[in-house]
Amino acid sequence: MKTYKFKTNINCGGCKATVAPYLNELEGIESWDVDTSNNKKILTIKTDQLTETQIIDTVREAGFEVEKYSPGIFDKLFN
């Protein structure tokens, strides 16, 4: 099982409700969640079938900005 993390602009419950049908329709997602309390609005997806590109395309199709999240040293120290 792979875990992917993405920085998004999904920032509230309404946004999560908007993206939910798109992510829930994807075959192969074990689980997903967005940490809206984090200022980077981190979307975490666990899957053993999907690629980063497929996930990014789906989130963009739902109308949100998304990019691969690579934590820097500051994130590792303070988050």
Secondary structure, 3 states (H helix, E strand, C coil): CEEEEEEECCCCHHHHHHHHHHHHHCCCEEEEEEECCCCCCEEEEEECCCCHHHHHHHHHHCCCCEEECCCCHHHHHHC
